């Protein structure tokens, strides 16, 4: 049996800044008198290395083929550009994986910074530090061709539908604050889980960052 065709039915106008999360690295101790500490060793999780975090699953177009070490994809390329500016070689960049929620939870981090399409909110700023925004993306709605959401052209048309999104994401917040649907949104651990629910006709549509919605339509 062929899989249902997905399509982007609506590009909402609720732009979300996609941001860099700074890890809580400890400050290096002063070097003993008469010695020099290389700049690359000061305040980093691992001396001489730049540790960068991405998601448990790194999504396109931010990371291509879930391989941040390739330097392909917007966030992967940004990471290596930052590393170069800081004086790190490509081989000195170490990647670690984090879940979306754990990276912004209070407490010590195992990375120097994290690129994972975060939106700055007051609540998140209580736990982590953010850089200036490096990317801005609107929200898109993806539905099954011929399904209940096919043909919807405005926010009002979404209110009666069963919507889904990844838990803790800007997309989930957008559903609650901008759409305010009649039924509570179904939340999932990953975008893949949300797409699976959509293709199984468990929900009518999912909300994703607009670039990710195009990937979902063409890949999943």
N, C-alpha and C positions, 0 to 999 in steps of 0.2 A: 504494500500500500504506500503510495506517495505521501510525503509530508505536506501539511497545509502550507500554502504560500503566505509569507509574511509581507506586510507593507507598512510604511510609515504613513499614518493618516492625518497627523496634525503636528505641526511644529509650534509649540507654545512659546509665548514671548517672555517667559520668565527666565531671564539670563542668570546663570550661576557662575561666579568666579571659581575657577579651578586653581587650587593653591598648593603651595609647598608647605609641608609640615616640618618644622625643625625639631629634631630629636633633643632630648635633655641630656646631652653629653656633659660629663663632669669637666671642670677646669683642671688643666694639668698643673701639677705642683711645680713651683719655681725650680729652675735648674740650679745645681750647686755652683757656688762661686768658681769662676775660672773655666766653666764649661758652657757649651752652646747647645741649645735644643733646637733641632730643625723646626721650621715653621709648620711643616706637615705633621709634627708630632704633638702640637699644642692643642689640647682640648678635644681630641678626636676619640671615638670609641676604641679604635685600635690604632696605636701609634704608627705613623707612616702609611696608613690606609684611609681611604674615604669610604665609609660604609653607607650605602644608599638602600632604602627600603622601597619595595613595590608590593603589590597585592599578592595574596595567595594565588590568584589568577590575575595576570596582567592583561588588560583588554586592549585590543586594537581600537583606534589607530594610535593609541598612546605607546604601546609596546607591541611589536610585530612578532607573531608566532609564540607569544608568551616567553620570549627570550630577551630579557633586558640587556644582557651582555653584548648583544649584536650591535647596539647603538642605533637600531632601526626603530622608528616610531617616535612620536613627539617627545614623550617624557624620557625615554632612553637617551635620545639625542641631547636633551636639555641636561641630563645628569652628567654626561661626558663633557659637555661644554663648560659646566660649572667646575667639574674636576680639573679641567685644563686651566681655567682661570685661577684655581687655587694651587696649581703647581703639581697636581697628581697626574701620573701617566695612566693610560688605559688599563694597564695591568694592576695598578694600585687601587682600582675601584672594586669594592666588594659589595655584592648584592645580597640582601636578605629579604625574606617574605614575611608579610604580616597580614592579619585580617584587617578589614576596614575599621572595625570598632576598636580592636586592641591598640592600633597605632595612635589613636587619639584619646585613649584612656589615661587617666593620671598615673604617674609612676615612671621609673627609669625606663629608658629605651635602649635597644641594641643597635641603633642606627644613628648616623649623624644628621640625615634628613630623609624625608619620605615624600615621594611623588606618587599620588594616588587619587587625583581628581577631587580633592577636598574643597568644600565651600567654607569660607570663614563664617562662623557664627559666634555670638557672644558666649554661648555655653562651651563651645570647643576652645575658645580663647582662655578659659579658666584652667585648662589642662595642658595645652601645648602652645608653642610660639609659631606664628605664621610669617612667611615672607610676604612681599608684595605679590599680587596675583600674576601668574604667568600665562593664564589661558582663561577664556570665558566661553561658556557654552550654554545654549538654550536647552530646553527639554523637548523631547520628541515622544510621540505616542505611537506604539507599534501594535498592529492588530492583524487578525487573520483575514485574508482577502475573502470577501463574501460573508464575513461574520457580523456580529452585532455592532461592532464599532466601525466597520467599513463605511466610508462616506461621511463620517463625522467631521465637521469643519470648524467647530468652535468649542470653547470650554463648556458651555452649557450642555452641549450634546454628550459630554462625558459623564455628567452627574448621575445618570441612571444606570451606568455600566458597572460591572465588577472589574476594578482595576487592580494591577499588581505592580510591585517594584522591589528592589533589593532593600532589605532592612537597613536603617541607619543612613540611607543615601539622601542626597538632595532631591532625587526623584520621589522618594517616599514623602518627604516634607512638602513637595510641590502638590502632590495629590491631596494631602490634608488641608493645606492652607489656600491653594489656588483653585482647586476643583471642588473640594468639600463634597464628595460623592454621597449618594444616598446610602450606599453600603460601605463599611470599612474596607480599606484596601487590604489585599492579601500581600504579606511581606515574606521575602525569601532570602536564603543565605547568600545567594549569588545571582547574577544576571542569567546565567545558564539555567538555574532552577526556575526563574521567572519565565524564561522562554519555553522551557519544557511544560510548565503549567498552561501557558498560552496555547501551544500546539496540541495539548491534550484537551483543549476546550474547557479547562477548569476556571478560566478567567476570560474576560472579553478583550482586554488590552493591557499592555505594560507601558510604563513610563521609564525612559532612559535619557541620559545625556544625548543630545542630538547626534554627535558624531558616532556614538556607540549604537544608536538606533539604526543608522545606515549599515553598520557592520552586521547587526543582528538580522536585518532583512536579507543581506547577501550571503551570510555565512551559516547561520543556524538553520 
